[in-house]
Amino acid sequence: MTEVPKAILGNDNCDFGTGLLMFYRADGYRLLQSKDAVSESTLREWKEFISNLYQRLLEDGFSNKEISLLRH
């Protein structure tokens, strides 16, 4: 279930924006609304994934936080 997202997040070129998007798409808002809802979840793999990603986002665990602008 989480092999592809883990591979993307494990890439050295993965940036903060990608991590944040993955957090959003993996229902990370549930963690922000209620940590109990996550800790009580029976989805062990999801619970571990979303908790680790959340910590990485908080701890500045991504190499790049800049948003590049395309110029024509």
All heavy atoms as TSV, in Angstrom:
chain	resi	resn	atom	element	x	y	z
A	1	MET	N	N	0.806	-1.203	0.000
A	1	MET	CA	C	0.000	0.000	0.000
A	1	MET	C	C	0.847	1.265	0.000
A	1	MET	O	O	0.555	2.203	-0.696
A	1	MET	CB	C	-0.925	-0.015	1.211
A	1	MET	CG	C	-1.748	1.225	1.346
A	1	MET	SD	S	-2.801	1.129	2.806
A	1	MET	CE	C	-2.670	2.781	3.373
A	2	THR	N	N	1.908	1.287	0.752
A	2	THR	CA	C	2.685	2.525	0.859
A	2	THR	C	C	4.071	2.416	0.219
A	2	THR	O	O	4.906	3.279	0.453
A	2	THR	CB	C	2.862	2.934	2.334
A	2	THR	OG1	O	3.544	1.894	3.034
A	2	THR	CG2	C	1.534	3.235	2.987
A	3	GLU	N	N	4.303	1.387	-0.608
A	3	GLU	CA	C	5.629	1.227	-1.196
A	3	GLU	C	C	6.015	2.405	-2.091
A	3	GLU	O	O	7.119	2.920	-1.996
A	3	GLU	CB	C	5.725	-0.077	-2.009
A	3	GLU	CG	C	5.646	-1.330	-1.174
A	3	GLU	CD	C	4.212	-1.798	-0.937
A	3	GLU	OE1	O	3.293	-1.326	-1.638
A	3	GLU	OE2	O	4.011	-2.613	-0.039
A	4	VAL	N	N	5.101	2.829	-2.966
A	4	VAL	CA	C	5.406	3.927	-3.888
A	4	VAL	C	C	5.578	5.250	-3.127
A	4	VAL	O	O	6.580	5.943	-3.328
A	4	VAL	CB	C	4.345	4.038	-5.005
A	4	VAL	CG1	C	4.563	5.280	-5.843
A	4	VAL	CG2	C	4.374	2.790	-5.875
A	5	PRO	N	N	4.639	5.615	-2.247
A	5	PRO	CA	C	4.856	6.859	-1.499
A	5	PRO	C	C	6.145	6.837	-0.672
A	5	PRO	O	O	6.860	7.841	-0.606
A	5	PRO	CB	C	3.630	6.961	-0.585
A	5	PRO	CG	C	2.583	6.172	-1.279
A	5	PRO	CD	C	3.309	5.057	-1.970
A	6	LYS	N	N	6.471	5.707	-0.087
A	6	LYS	CA	C	7.718	5.606	0.688
A	6	LYS	C	C	8.934	5.781	-0.220
A	6	LYS	O	O	9.913	6.420	0.170
A	6	LYS	CB	C	7.797	4.269	1.420
A	6	LYS	CG	C	6.934	4.214	2.647
A	6	LYS	CD	C	7.103	2.868	3.339
A	6	LYS	CE	C	6.253	2.771	4.575
A	6	LYS	NZ	N	6.400	1.453	5.226
A	7	ALA	N	N	8.881	5.221	-1.420
A	7	ALA	CA	C	9.990	5.368	-2.364
A	7	ALA	C	C	10.159	6.823	-2.778
A	7	ALA	O	O	11.280	7.326	-2.873
A	7	ALA	CB	C	9.757	4.487	-3.589
A	8	ILE	N	N	9.049	7.519	-3.006
A	8	ILE	CA	C	9.110	8.935	-3.377
A	8	ILE	C	C	9.690	9.751	-2.233
A	8	ILE	O	O	10.587	10.568	-2.421
A	8	ILE	CB	C	7.717	9.454	-3.783
A	8	ILE	CG1	C	7.263	8.781	-5.076
A	8	ILE	CG2	C	7.721	10.983	-3.922
A	8	ILE	CD1	C	5.812	9.016	-5.433
A	9	LEU	N	N	9.184	9.521	-1.026
A	9	LEU	CA	C	9.672	10.273	0.134
A	9	LEU	C	C	11.121	9.935	0.461
A	9	LEU	O	O	11.840	10.759	1.027
A	9	LEU	CB	C	8.783	9.999	1.348
A	9	LEU	CG	C	7.382	10.582	1.273
A	9	LEU	CD1	C	6.513	10.035	2.403
A	9	LEU	CD2	C	7.418	12.096	1.314
A	10	GLY	N	N	11.566	8.742	0.105
A	10	GLY	CA	C	12.937	8.330	0.369
A	10	GLY	C	C	13.945	8.885	-0.622
A	10	GLY	O	O	15.151	8.813	-0.398
A	11	ASN	N	N	13.460	9.453	-1.703
A	11	ASN	CA	C	14.344	10.034	-2.705
A	11	ASN	C	C	14.930	11.341	-2.179
A	11	ASN	O	O	14.219	12.177	-1.633
A	11	ASN	CB	C	13.552	10.283	-4.000
A	11	ASN	CG	C	14.425	10.726	-5.134
A	11	ASN	OD1	O	15.142	11.718	-5.034
A	11	ASN	ND2	N	14.341	10.005	-6.226
A	12	ASP	N	N	16.229	11.523	-2.360
A	12	ASP	CA	C	16.900	12.742	-1.877
A	12	ASP	C	C	16.364	14.012	-2.514
A	12	ASP	O	O	16.520	15.095	-1.968
A	12	ASP	CB	C	18.404	12.655	-2.132
A	12	ASP	CG	C	19.075	11.613	-1.252
A	12	ASP	OD1	O	18.500	11.252	-0.199
A	12	ASP	OD2	O	20.170	11.159	-1.618
A	13	ASN	N	N	15.745	13.905	-3.680
A	13	ASN	CA	C	15.206	15.077	-4.366
A	13	ASN	C	C	13.774	15.416	-3.966
A	13	ASN	O	O	13.211	16.388	-4.464
A	13	ASN	CB	C	15.272	14.879	-5.884
A	13	ASN	CG	C	16.687	14.805	-6.374
A	13	ASN	OD1	O	17.527	15.604	-5.987
A	13	ASN	ND2	N	16.978	13.818	-7.195
A	14	CYS	N	N	13.184	14.634	-3.087
A	14	CYS	CA	C	11.818	14.894	-2.641
A	14	CYS	C	C	11.803	16.177	-1.812
A	14	CYS	O	O	12.567	16.333	-0.866
A	14	CYS	CB	C	11.305	13.718	-1.810
A	14	CYS	SG	S	9.598	13.923	-1.267
A	15	ASP	N	N	10.932	17.097	-2.173
A	15	ASP	CA	C	10.901	18.389	-1.494
A	15	ASP	C	C	9.717	18.493	-0.532
A	15	ASP	O	O	8.872	17.604	-0.450
A	15	ASP	CB	C	10.892	19.537	-2.500
A	15	ASP	CG	C	9.650	19.563	-3.371
A	15	ASP	OD1	O	8.794	18.659	-3.239
A	15	ASP	OD2	O	9.523	20.482	-4.178
A	16	PHE	N	N	9.692	19.579	0.196
A	16	PHE	CA	C	8.663	19.821	1.205
A	16	PHE	C	C	7.264	19.828	0.590
A	16	PHE	O	O	6.324	19.267	1.161
A	16	PHE	CB	C	8.937	21.162	1.904
A	16	PHE	CG	C	7.984	21.467	3.014
A	16	PHE	CD1	C	8.155	20.904	4.266
A	16	PHE	CD2	C	6.916	22.330	2.818
A	16	PHE	CE1	C	7.284	21.183	5.305
A	16	PHE	CE2	C	6.034	22.615	3.846
A	16	PHE	CZ	C	6.221	22.043	5.093
A	17	GLY	N	N	7.111	20.443	-0.571
A	17	GLY	CA	C	5.807	20.513	-1.234
A	17	GLY	C	C	5.260	19.138	-1.569
A	17	GLY	O	O	4.065	18.873	-1.399
A	18	THR	N	N	6.123	18.248	-2.020
A	18	THR	CA	C	5.701	16.885	-2.330
A	18	THR	C	C	5.295	16.159	-1.051
A	18	THR	O	O	4.277	15.465	-1.017
A	18	THR	CB	C	6.828	16.121	-3.050
A	18	THR	OG1	O	7.175	16.840	-4.240
A	18	THR	CG2	C	6.406	14.713	-3.403
A	19	GLY	N	N	6.070	16.335	-0.001
A	19	GLY	CA	C	5.732	15.726	1.287
A	19	GLY	C	C	4.402	16.242	1.819
A	19	GLY	O	O	3.578	15.472	2.322
A	20	LEU	N	N	4.180	17.522	1.689
A	20	LEU	CA	C	2.928	18.120	2.154
A	20	LEU	C	C	1.736	17.617	1.337
A	20	LEU	O	O	0.680	17.314	1.895
A	20	LEU	CB	C	3.036	19.642	2.073
A	20	LEU	CG	C	2.020	20.458	2.853
A	20	LEU	CD1	C	2.042	20.099	4.325
A	20	LEU	CD2	C	2.312	21.941	2.662
A	21	LEU	N	N	1.923	17.495	0.040
A	21	LEU	CA	C	0.864	16.960	-0.812
A	21	LEU	C	C	0.541	15.509	-0.438
A	21	LEU	O	O	-0.621	15.125	-0.355
A	21	LEU	CB	C	1.266	17.043	-2.285
A	21	LEU	CG	C	0.258	16.485	-3.283
A	21	LEU	CD1	C	-1.055	17.261	-3.231
A	21	LEU	CD2	C	0.849	16.517	-4.686
A	22	MET	N	N	1.563	14.728	-0.171
A	22	MET	CA	C	1.339	13.338	0.225
A	22	MET	C	C	0.624	13.268	1.572
A	22	MET	O	O	-0.236	12.412	1.776
A	22	MET	CB	C	2.647	12.586	0.276
A	22	MET	CG	C	3.252	12.394	-1.081
A	22	MET	SD	S	4.758	11.475	-0.980
A	22	MET	CE	C	4.255	10.016	-1.845
A	23	PHE	N	N	0.968	14.154	2.473
A	23	PHE	CA	C	0.300	14.200	3.773
A	23	PHE	C	C	-1.187	14.479	3.579
A	23	PHE	O	O	-2.043	13.813	4.153
A	23	PHE	CB	C	0.944	15.286	4.641
A	23	PHE	CG	C	0.376	15.389	6.026
A	23	PHE	CD1	C	0.726	14.485	7.003
A	23	PHE	CD2	C	-0.506	16.405	6.344
A	23	PHE	CE1	C	0.209	14.582	8.293
A	23	PHE	CE2	C	-1.031	16.520	7.619
A	23	PHE	CZ	C	-0.672	15.603	8.592
A	24	TYR	N	N	-1.489	15.438	2.740
A	24	TYR	CA	C	-2.874	15.801	2.448
A	24	TYR	C	C	-3.629	14.637	1.797
A	24	TYR	O	O	-4.719	14.272	2.208
A	24	TYR	CB	C	-2.899	17.032	1.546
A	24	TYR	CG	C	-4.263	17.375	1.011
A	24	TYR	CD1	C	-5.226	17.961	1.828
A	24	TYR	CD2	C	-4.597	17.102	-0.313
A	24	TYR	CE1	C	-6.483	18.272	1.330
A	24	TYR	CE2	C	-5.849	17.407	-0.812
A	24	TYR	CZ	C	-6.790	17.989	0.016
A	24	TYR	OH	O	-8.035	18.285	-0.472
A	25	ARG	N	N	-3.020	14.043	0.784
A	25	ARG	CA	C	-3.682	12.971	0.036
A	25	ARG	C	C	-3.810	11.683	0.840
A	25	ARG	O	O	-4.654	10.848	0.545
A	25	ARG	CB	C	-2.924	12.695	-1.259
A	25	ARG	CG	C	-2.941	13.873	-2.210
A	25	ARG	CD	C	-3.791	13.574	-3.417
A	25	ARG	NE	N	-3.988	14.743	-4.243
A	25	ARG	CZ	C	-3.437	14.917	-5.439
A	25	ARG	NH1	N	-2.634	14.001	-5.935
A	25	ARG	NH2	N	-3.703	16.001	-6.125
A	26	ALA	N	N	-2.976	11.516	1.851
A	26	ALA	CA	C	-3.040	10.316	2.693
A	26	ALA	C	C	-3.932	10.532	3.911
A	26	ALA	O	O	-3.857	9.789	4.876
A	26	ALA	CB	C	-1.640	9.910	3.130
A	27	ASP	N	N	-4.770	11.565	3.857
A	27	ASP	CA	C	-5.717	11.870	4.932
A	27	ASP	C	C	-5.016	12.325	6.211
A	27	ASP	O	O	-5.431	12.003	7.323
A	27	ASP	CB	C	-6.627	10.668	5.212
A	27	ASP	CG	C	-7.886	11.054	5.963
A	27	ASP	OD1	O	-8.259	12.244	5.946
A	27	ASP	OD2	O	-8.504	10.174	6.586
A	28	GLY	N	N	-3.953	13.092	6.038
A	28	GLY	CA	C	-3.213	13.603	7.180
A	28	GLY	C	C	-4.001	14.569	8.041
A	28	GLY	O	O	-3.701	14.737	9.223
A	29	TYR	N	N	-5.020	15.172	7.454
A	29	TYR	CA	C	-5.838	16.094	8.243
A	29	TYR	C	C	-6.516	15.390	9.412
A	29	TYR	O	O	-6.822	16.003	10.415
A	29	TYR	CB	C	-6.881	16.799	7.367
A	29	TYR	CG	C	-6.287	17.952	6.609
A	29	TYR	CD1	C	-5.928	17.839	5.282
A	29	TYR	CD2	C	-6.061	19.165	7.251
A	29	TYR	CE1	C	-5.364	18.899	4.604
A	29	TYR	CE2	C	-5.505	20.230	6.580
A	29	TYR	CZ	C	-5.151	20.097	5.257
A	29	TYR	OH	O	-4.585	21.141	4.592
A	30	ARG	N	N	-6.733	14.086	9.266
A	30	ARG	CA	C	-7.317	13.338	10.371
A	30	ARG	C	C	-6.393	13.388	11.589
A	30	ARG	O	O	-6.845	13.490	12.722
A	30	ARG	CB	C	-7.553	11.889	9.971
A	30	ARG	CG	C	-8.367	11.164	11.019
A	30	ARG	CD	C	-8.593	9.720	10.737
A	30	ARG	NE	N	-8.907	9.420	9.354
A	30	ARG	CZ	C	-9.106	8.178	8.928
A	30	ARG	NH1	N	-9.026	7.164	9.752
A	30	ARG	NH2	N	-9.392	7.956	7.668
A	31	LEU	N	N	-5.091	13.359	11.352
A	31	LEU	CA	C	-4.114	13.465	12.438
A	31	LEU	C	C	-4.187	14.836	13.090
A	31	LEU	O	O	-4.107	14.959	14.310
A	31	LEU	CB	C	-2.702	13.205	11.905
A	31	LEU	CG	C	-1.557	13.360	12.890
A	31	LEU	CD1	C	-1.604	12.256	13.937
A	31	LEU	CD2	C	-0.233	13.338	12.159
A	32	LEU	N	N	-4.364	15.873	12.277
A	32	LEU	CA	C	-4.437	17.230	12.818
A	32	LEU	C	C	-5.724	17.460	13.600
A	32	LEU	O	O	-5.746	18.222	14.556
A	32	LEU	CB	C	-4.331	18.248	11.680
A	32	LEU	CG	C	-3.043	18.213	10.871
A	32	LEU	CD1	C	-3.114	19.224	9.734
A	32	LEU	CD2	C	-1.832	18.451	11.736
A	33	GLN	N	N	-6.788	16.807	13.190
A	33	GLN	CA	C	-8.071	16.959	13.873
A	33	GLN	C	C	-8.126	16.175	15.173
A	33	GLN	O	O	-8.682	16.647	16.158
A	33	GLN	CB	C	-9.216	16.514	12.963
A	33	GLN	CG	C	-9.430	17.422	11.795
A	33	GLN	CD	C	-10.445	16.861	10.807
A	33	GLN	OE1	O	-10.683	15.660	10.747
A	33	GLN	NE2	N	-11.036	17.755	10.034
A	34	SER	N	N	-7.563	14.979	15.172
A	34	SER	CA	C	-7.648	14.130	16.358
A	34	SER	C	C	-6.543	13.083	16.345
A	34	SER	O	O	-6.607	12.116	15.579
A	34	SER	CB	C	-9.011	13.435	16.423
A	34	SER	OG	O	-9.025	12.485	17.453
A	35	LYS	N	N	-5.554	13.263	17.189
A	35	LYS	CA	C	-4.482	12.268	17.279
A	35	LYS	C	C	-5.023	10.945	17.793
A	35	LYS	O	O	-4.496	9.889	17.475
A	35	LYS	CB	C	-3.359	12.783	18.156
A	35	LYS	CG	C	-2.589	13.906	17.511
A	35	LYS	CD	C	-1.395	14.335	18.314
A	35	LYS	CE	C	-0.710	15.464	17.573
A	35	LYS	NZ	N	0.505	15.888	18.191
A	36	ASP	N	N	-6.091	10.988	18.573
A	36	ASP	CA	C	-6.706	9.754	19.067
A	36	ASP	C	C	-7.295	8.934	17.928
A	36	ASP	O	O	-7.227	7.703	17.951
A	36	ASP	CB	C	-7.802	10.062	20.092
A	36	ASP	CG	C	-7.242	10.616	21.386
A	36	ASP	OD1	O	-6.048	10.370	21.677
A	36	ASP	OD2	O	-7.991	11.299	22.110
A	37	ALA	N	N	-7.869	9.601	16.937
A	37	ALA	CA	C	-8.449	8.888	15.800
A	37	ALA	C	C	-7.371	8.101	15.065
A	37	ALA	O	O	-7.624	7.001	14.573
A	37	ALA	CB	C	-9.131	9.861	14.850
A	38	VAL	N	N	-6.170	8.645	15.019
A	38	VAL	CA	C	-5.070	7.950	14.361
A	38	VAL	C	C	-4.550	6.831	15.250
A	38	VAL	O	O	-4.368	5.703	14.799
A	38	VAL	CB	C	-3.939	8.938	13.995
A	38	VAL	CG1	C	-2.736	8.197	13.452
A	38	VAL	CG2	C	-4.447	9.951	12.983
A	39	SER	N	N	-4.312	7.111	16.499
A	39	SER	CA	C	-3.766	6.083	17.386
A	39	SER	C	C	-4.725	4.913	17.571
A	39	SER	O	O	-4.293	3.788	17.799
A	39	SER	CB	C	-3.384	6.680	18.744
A	39	SER	OG	O	-4.526	7.156	19.418
A	40	GLU	N	N	-6.012	5.152	17.434
A	40	GLU	CA	C	-7.006	4.088	17.584
A	40	GLU	C	C	-7.292	3.361	16.268
A	40	GLU	O	O	-8.026	2.372	16.268
A	40	GLU	CB	C	-8.303	4.670	18.143
A	40	GLU	CG	C	-8.154	5.191	19.556
A	40	GLU	CD	C	-9.364	5.970	20.041
A	40	GLU	OE1	O	-10.347	6.096	19.272
A	40	GLU	OE2	O	-9.318	6.470	21.170
A	41	SER	N	N	-6.723	3.818	15.181
A	41	SER	CA	C	-6.956	3.202	13.883
A	41	SER	C	C	-6.374	1.788	13.848
A	41	SER	O	O	-5.326	1.512	14.429
A	41	SER	CB	C	-6.320	4.036	12.776
A	41	SER	OG	O	-6.401	3.363	11.546
A	42	THR	N	N	-7.048	0.910	13.148
A	42	THR	CA	C	-6.554	-0.457	12.968
A	42	THR	C	C	-5.653	-0.577	11.743
A	42	THR	O	O	-5.095	-1.635	11.485
A	42	THR	CB	C	-7.734	-1.437	12.820
A	42	THR	OG1	O	-8.518	-1.050	11.696
A	42	THR	CG2	C	-8.590	-1.448	14.075
A	43	LEU	N	N	-5.492	0.519	11.011
A	43	LEU	CA	C	-4.652	0.526	9.810
A	43	LEU	C	C	-3.206	0.822	10.216
A	43	LEU	O	O	-2.724	1.953	10.125
A	43	LEU	CB	C	-5.154	1.560	8.810
A	43	LEU	CG	C	-6.601	1.374	8.344
A	43	LEU	CD1	C	-7.054	2.581	7.540
A	43	LEU	CD2	C	-6.725	0.092	7.550
A	44	ARG	N	N	-2.511	-0.195	10.661
A	44	ARG	CA	C	-1.165	-0.042	11.213
A	44	ARG	C	C	-0.194	0.620	10.234
A	44	ARG	O	O	0.541	1.532	10.590
A	44	ARG	CB	C	-0.624	-1.404	11.654
A	44	ARG	CG	C	0.741	-1.335	12.311
A	44	ARG	CD	C	1.357	-2.701	12.511
A	44	ARG	NE	N	1.476	-3.494	11.295
A	44	ARG	CZ	C	2.427	-3.315	10.362
A	44	ARG	NH1	N	3.314	-2.366	10.501
A	44	ARG	NH2	N	2.473	-4.076	9.295
A	45	GLU	N	N	-0.203	0.159	8.978
A	45	GLU	CA	C	0.728	0.700	7.985
A	45	GLU	C	C	0.449	2.182	7.719
A	45	GLU	O	O	1.374	2.987	7.635
A	45	GLU	CB	C	0.620	-0.109	6.695
A	45	GLU	CG	C	1.701	0.206	5.703
A	45	GLU	CD	C	1.640	-0.694	4.480
A	45	GLU	OE1	O	0.619	-1.382	4.270
A	45	GLU	OE2	O	2.619	-0.680	3.727
A	46	TRP	N	N	-0.822	2.551	7.586
A	46	TRP	CA	C	-1.181	3.955	7.368
A	46	TRP	C	C	-0.801	4.799	8.585
A	46	TRP	O	O	-0.239	5.889	8.449
A	46	TRP	CB	C	-2.686	4.103	7.102
A	46	TRP	CG	C	-3.129	5.540	7.110
A	46	TRP	CD1	C	-2.964	6.447	6.105
A	46	TRP	CD2	C	-3.759	6.238	8.176
A	46	TRP	NE1	N	-3.471	7.669	6.473
A	46	TRP	CE2	C	-3.963	7.564	7.761
A	46	TRP	CE3	C	-4.174	5.878	9.450
A	46	TRP	CZ2	C	-4.563	8.527	8.556
A	46	TRP	CZ3	C	-4.772	6.832	10.253
A	46	TRP	CH2	C	-4.964	8.142	9.800
A	47	LYS	N	N	-1.093	4.288	9.752
A	47	LYS	CA	C	-0.809	5.017	10.987
A	47	LYS	C	C	0.693	5.319	11.104
A	47	LYS	O	O	1.089	6.436	11.427
A	47	LYS	CB	C	-1.287	4.166	12.167
A	47	LYS	CG	C	-1.173	4.796	13.493
A	47	LYS	CD	C	-1.843	4.044	14.625
A	47	LYS	CE	C	-1.954	2.575	14.522
A	47	LYS	NZ	N	-2.586	1.951	15.683
A	48	GLU	N	N	1.508	4.329	10.805
A	48	GLU	CA	C	2.959	4.514	10.858
A	48	GLU	C	C	3.418	5.500	9.785
A	48	GLU	O	O	4.222	6.399	10.055
A	48	GLU	CB	C	3.635	3.162	10.659
A	48	GLU	CG	C	5.134	3.208	10.717
A	48	GLU	CD	C	5.732	1.837	10.495
A	48	GLU	OE1	O	5.294	0.877	11.162
A	48	GLU	OE2	O	6.637	1.727	9.642
A	49	PHE	N	N	2.888	5.351	8.574
A	49	PHE	CA	C	3.265	6.219	7.463
A	49	PHE	C	C	2.928	7.676	7.756
A	49	PHE	O	O	3.768	8.565	7.623
A	49	PHE	CB	C	2.567	5.759	6.174
A	49	PHE	CG	C	2.796	6.670	5.009
A	49	PHE	CD1	C	3.977	6.609	4.299
A	49	PHE	CD2	C	1.838	7.597	4.621
A	49	PHE	CE1	C	4.201	7.463	3.222
A	49	PHE	CE2	C	2.046	8.450	3.552
A	49	PHE	CZ	C	3.234	8.370	2.851
A	50	ILE	N	N	1.692	7.937	8.160
A	50	ILE	CA	C	1.245	9.317	8.348
A	50	ILE	C	C	1.940	9.954	9.548
A	50	ILE	O	O	2.280	11.133	9.524
A	50	ILE	CB	C	-0.302	9.403	8.436
A	50	ILE	CG1	C	-0.787	10.788	8.006
A	50	ILE	CG2	C	-0.828	9.048	9.798
A	50	ILE	CD1	C	-0.602	11.107	6.578
A	51	SER	N	N	2.189	9.182	10.579
A	51	SER	CA	C	2.886	9.716	11.764
A	51	SER	C	C	4.332	10.068	11.439
A	51	SER	O	O	4.828	11.127	11.838
A	51	SER	CB	C	2.841	8.701	12.906
A	51	SER	OG	O	1.515	8.479	13.307
A	52	ASN	N	N	5.012	9.186	10.690
A	52	ASN	CA	C	6.401	9.458	10.305
A	52	ASN	C	C	6.493	10.662	9.365
A	52	ASN	O	O	7.389	11.495	9.502
A	52	ASN	CB	C	7.028	8.228	9.653
A	52	ASN	CG	C	7.268	7.115	10.632
A	52	ASN	OD1	O	7.349	7.328	11.837
A	52	ASN	ND2	N	7.369	5.903	10.127
A	53	LEU	N	N	5.573	10.738	8.421
A	53	LEU	CA	C	5.571	11.867	7.493
A	53	LEU	C	C	5.302	13.173	8.233
A	53	LEU	O	O	5.964	14.187	7.968
A	53	LEU	CB	C	4.528	11.649	6.394
A	53	LEU	CG	C	4.357	12.760	5.368
A	53	LEU	CD1	C	5.680	13.161	4.732
A	53	LEU	CD2	C	3.349	12.332	4.313
A	54	TYR	N	N	4.380	13.154	9.160
A	54	TYR	CA	C	4.069	14.351	9.943
A	54	TYR	C	C	5.305	14.830	10.716
A	54	TYR	O	O	5.634	16.023	10.702
A	54	TYR	CB	C	2.923	14.047	10.901
A	54	TYR	CG	C	2.494	15.200	11.761
A	54	TYR	CD1	C	1.968	16.357	11.201
A	54	TYR	CD2	C	2.598	15.142	13.149
A	54	TYR	CE1	C	1.562	17.416	11.984
A	54	TYR	CE2	C	2.191	16.196	13.938
A	54	TYR	CZ	C	1.672	17.329	13.356
A	54	TYR	OH	O	1.272	18.383	14.139
A	55	GLN	N	N	6.011	13.913	11.346
A	55	GLN	CA	C	7.222	14.276	12.076
A	55	GLN	C	C	8.278	14.861	11.146
A	55	GLN	O	O	8.943	15.834	11.483
A	55	GLN	CB	C	7.799	13.068	12.821
A	55	GLN	CG	C	7.048	12.723	14.061
A	55	GLN	CD	C	6.978	13.896	15.033
A	55	GLN	OE1	O	7.964	14.535	15.346
A	55	GLN	NE2	N	5.772	14.191	15.488
A	56	ARG	N	N	8.415	14.257	9.979
A	56	ARG	CA	C	9.399	14.764	9.014
A	56	ARG	C	C	9.045	16.173	8.555
A	56	ARG	O	O	9.926	17.024	8.397
A	56	ARG	CB	C	9.474	13.815	7.826
A	56	ARG	CG	C	10.577	14.168	6.869
A	56	ARG	CD	C	10.785	13.083	5.855
A	56	ARG	NE	N	11.690	13.553	4.820
A	56	ARG	CZ	C	11.873	12.941	3.674
A	56	ARG	NH1	N	11.240	11.819	3.414
A	56	ARG	NH2	N	12.702	13.435	2.778
A	57	LEU	N	N	7.768	16.445	8.340
A	57	LEU	CA	C	7.339	17.787	7.959
A	57	LEU	C	C	7.642	18.789	9.072
A	57	LEU	O	O	8.110	19.899	8.815
A	57	LEU	CB	C	5.845	17.802	7.636
A	57	LEU	CG	C	5.429	17.108	6.341
A	57	LEU	CD1	C	3.926	16.885	6.311
A	57	LEU	CD2	C	5.880	17.903	5.134
A	58	LEU	N	N	7.382	18.400	10.304
A	58	LEU	CA	C	7.626	19.296	11.445
A	58	LEU	C	C	9.105	19.537	11.706
A	58	LEU	O	O	9.494	20.630	12.110
A	58	LEU	CB	C	6.984	18.726	12.712
A	58	LEU	CG	C	5.468	18.750	12.789
A	58	LEU	CD1	C	5.021	18.101	14.096
A	58	LEU	CD2	C	4.937	20.160	12.687
A	59	GLU	N	N	9.912	18.522	11.493
A	59	GLU	CA	C	11.334	18.593	11.840
A	59	GLU	C	C	12.207	19.089	10.699
A	59	GLU	O	O	13.419	18.940	10.751
A	59	GLU	CB	C	11.811	17.219	12.306
A	59	GLU	CG	C	11.151	16.788	13.601
A	59	GLU	CD	C	11.449	15.351	13.965
A	59	GLU	OE1	O	12.148	14.641	13.195
A	59	GLU	OE2	O	10.961	14.913	15.023
A	60	ASP	N	N	11.600	19.679	9.687
A	60	ASP	CA	C	12.369	20.230	8.571
A	60	ASP	C	C	13.184	19.150	7.867
A	60	ASP	O	O	14.343	19.358	7.537
A	60	ASP	CB	C	13.274	21.348	9.096
A	60	ASP	CG	C	13.492	22.451	8.097
A	60	ASP	OD1	O	12.739	22.523	7.119
A	60	ASP	OD2	O	14.426	23.245	8.304
A	61	GLY	N	N	12.556	17.996	7.649
A	61	GLY	CA	C	13.255	16.851	7.088
A	61	GLY	C	C	13.308	16.796	5.576
A	61	GLY	O	O	13.581	15.751	5.007
A	62	PHE	N	N	13.040	17.896	4.919
A	62	PHE	CA	C	13.114	17.943	3.461
A	62	PHE	C	C	14.167	18.951	3.053
A	62	PHE	O	O	14.319	20.004	3.666
A	62	PHE	CB	C	11.752	18.326	2.866
A	62	PHE	CG	C	10.718	17.258	3.041
A	62	PHE	CD1	C	9.878	17.269	4.145
A	62	PHE	CD2	C	10.597	16.238	2.129
A	62	PHE	CE1	C	8.931	16.280	4.323
A	62	PHE	CE2	C	9.657	15.241	2.296
A	62	PHE	CZ	C	8.818	15.258	3.399
A	63	SER	N	N	14.868	18.626	1.966
A	63	SER	CA	C	15.992	19.459	1.562
A	63	SER	C	C	15.587	20.793	0.951
A	63	SER	O	O	16.335	21.749	1.027
A	63	SER	CB	C	16.870	18.698	0.569
A	63	SER	OG	O	16.119	18.360	-0.580
A	64	ASN	N	N	14.419	20.879	0.373
A	64	ASN	CA	C	14.057	22.085	-0.356
A	64	ASN	C	C	12.649	22.532	0.023
A	64	ASN	O	O	11.711	21.760	-0.040
A	64	ASN	CB	C	14.130	21.819	-1.862
A	64	ASN	CG	C	13.863	23.027	-2.700
A	64	ASN	OD1	O	13.607	24.113	-2.193
A	64	ASN	ND2	N	13.919	22.855	-3.998
A	65	LYS	N	N	12.529	23.810	0.377
A	65	LYS	CA	C	11.222	24.377	0.677
A	65	LYS	C	C	10.882	25.508	-0.268
A	65	LYS	O	O	9.908	26.211	-0.067
A	65	LYS	CB	C	11.194	24.902	2.116
A	65	LYS	CG	C	11.094	23.831	3.146
A	65	LYS	CD	C	10.853	24.446	4.485
A	65	LYS	CE	C	10.547	23.434	5.529
A	65	LYS	NZ	N	10.254	24.013	6.804
A	66	GLU	N	N	11.683	25.706	-1.271
A	66	GLU	CA	C	11.447	26.797	-2.211
A	66	GLU	C	C	10.482	26.364	-3.298
A	66	GLU	O	O	10.488	25.223	-3.738
A	66	GLU	CB	C	12.748	27.237	-2.852
A	66	GLU	CG	C	13.701	27.854	-1.843
A	66	GLU	CD	C	14.990	28.290	-2.482
A	66	GLU	OE1	O	15.010	28.539	-3.707
A	66	GLU	OE2	O	15.992	28.365	-1.771
A	67	ILE	N	N	9.668	27.287	-3.751
A	67	ILE	CA	C	8.766	27.035	-4.864
A	67	ILE	C	C	9.346	27.789	-6.062
A	67	ILE	O	O	9.554	28.995	-6.015
A	67	ILE	CB	C	7.345	27.536	-4.564
A	67	ILE	CG1	C	6.781	26.768	-3.377
A	67	ILE	CG2	C	6.452	27.387	-5.788
A	67	ILE	CD1	C	5.446	27.286	-2.899
A	68	SER	N	N	9.642	27.034	-7.100
A	68	SER	CA	C	10.226	27.687	-8.276
A	68	SER	C	C	9.114	28.273	-9.142
A	68	SER	O	O	8.020	27.724	-9.225
A	68	SER	CB	C	11.057	26.696	-9.070
A	68	SER	OG	O	10.230	25.687	-9.570
A	69	LEU	N	N	9.412	29.361	-9.766
A	69	LEU	CA	C	8.457	30.022	-10.657
A	69	LEU	C	C	8.911	29.830	-12.088
A	69	LEU	O	O	10.076	30.024	-12.416
A	69	LEU	CB	C	8.371	31.508	-10.336
A	69	LEU	CG	C	7.907	31.866	-8.920
A	69	LEU	CD1	C	8.011	33.354	-8.715
A	69	LEU	CD2	C	6.479	31.407	-8.715
A	70	LEU	N	N	7.984	29.415	-12.908
A	70	LEU	CA	C	8.300	29.281	-14.330
A	70	LEU	C	C	8.196	30.646	-14.977
A	70	LEU	O	O	7.233	31.367	-14.788
A	70	LEU	CB	C	7.324	28.311	-14.995
A	70	LEU	CG	C	7.368	26.873	-14.496
A	70	LEU	CD1	C	6.267	26.069	-15.189
A	70	LEU	CD2	C	8.717	26.245	-14.792
A	71	ARG	N	N	9.195	30.989	-15.735
A	71	ARG	CA	C	9.191	32.278	-16.425
A	71	ARG	C	C	9.248	32.029	-17.915
A	71	ARG	O	O	10.016	31.229	-18.388
A	71	ARG	CB	C	10.367	33.121	-15.981
A	71	ARG	CG	C	10.255	33.454	-14.532
A	71	ARG	CD	C	11.366	34.300	-14.068
A	71	ARG	NE	N	11.238	34.440	-12.624
A	71	ARG	CZ	C	11.811	35.340	-11.931
A	71	ARG	NH1	N	12.582	36.225	-12.505
A	71	ARG	NH2	N	11.658	35.407	-10.631
A	72	HIS	N	N	8.415	32.738	-18.613
A	72	HIS	CA	C	8.369	32.570	-20.063
A	72	HIS	C	C	9.075	33.713	-20.740
A	72	HIS	O	O	9.117	34.794	-20.380
A	72	HIS	CB	C	6.918	32.545	-20.552
A	72	HIS	CG	C	6.156	31.397	-19.964
A	72	HIS	ND1	N	6.341	30.112	-20.371
A	72	HIS	CD2	C	5.227	31.355	-18.978
A	72	HIS	CE1	C	5.532	29.313	-19.685
A	72	HIS	NE2	N	4.849	30.045	-18.827
